[in-house]
Amino acid sequence: MLTNIPINNLAYFTLRTLVSSSETNALGKDNDRLEKLAQHLRSSSLRHSEPSKILDGAIDGSAELFASRSDDVKRKYQNFIDYLKLNFHDPARIQILLFILEKIMPALNNAVEEIPTHEAMKLAQKEATEILSRDGDSALEHIINDWDFVTIKACLSKENDIASTLKKKIEGDLSTATKLASSLKDHIIVSTLQEFERRAGQKRKSRSGDDLHQAVATILQYLKINHDPVPSHISGVIEADLSITYKGMHTLISCKRTGRERVKQATTDIAELQRMRVRKMVWFFTHFDQSDNRVGDMGSRGNLFYLPDSSESYKKLSSNKNLAQYVLPISQIRTTLPQIVRGEI
């Protein structure tokens, strides 16, 4: 646990601690709980002058907030209590804690909630559909990369706007926070924006797999290839995003930003796939990061990889006589995917 944090950096570390699942059970993501804790802290500060007594009073008053049937959750709440006692031990630090609970965290949570997800996907889907309608199959290899660009541009632009609004709000709140030392205010603003960017990055990362999923789904829709969610008897064993079924056999579609995010399939052999009536695993990547050995190993276990025709990875692997059978150009997906589904490839 972090202790003796310099007062200039206290806001930043506390913002991170409050939303940590492992340290505080992400207590700080719940604005209602934050409000109650802030009320108890402010009430206690009116009754006591010593920081230790202020904290004790606030913690005692917030007992129900720290109650849980889970020993693990109780341990995390105790970690947070210990963090407070070790780092908020003078009046100036108590004022920082109050400002965090009352002003920064609620505003930060609301700002993160505003970061777009579905809106950017809808924009990318509309643009991709228009491109495919205009340019036909020749545009297929660019859809995935262009999709990523469209969603990133839309989301980062919106994140920048949200961050600007958040900064103005915190600056306004600081202008009336007369008990906070002026020397701390710049650090508090920077800490808020730094934490916003960190949490925005986490949301961005979680969205990237969904982006590729939607890009592939749009391509399948354009090709008029019906697809469904992965059947439950398969999803418990193999991670995949879509399933194409033909005569009772499943071709699974896996969409990942990088292959390192999903490697369970590498240990699934042909016999196991057949037992689950899986014909093939078909992979799409935003960034292809597989070694030759991995391609060969996974290919021999029923995996195939679609790559952009012009990519260096496709050119290299397709010229390797041992690996060429496992990689396919996206431009030919209209012909080759139905062949895979029917068991002809």
Secondary structure, DSSP 8 states (H G I E B T S, - for coil): ---S--HHHHHHHHHHHHT-HHHHTTGGG-HHHHHHHHHHHHHHHHH--SHHHHHHHHHHHTGGGG--S-HHHHHHHHHHHHHHHHH--SHHHHHHHHHIIIIIHHHHHHHHHHS-SHHHHHHHHHHHHHHHHHHGGGGHHHHHHHHHHHHHHHHHHHHHHHHHHHHHHHHHHHHT-TTS-HHHHHHHHHHHHHHHHHHHHHHHHHHHHHHHHHHHHHHHHHTT---B---HHHHTTS--SEEEEETTEEEEEEEESSGGG--GGGG--HHHHHHTTEEEEEEEESS----HHHHHHHHTTTEEEEE-TTSHHHHHHHT-TTTGGGEEEGGGHHHHHHHHHHT--
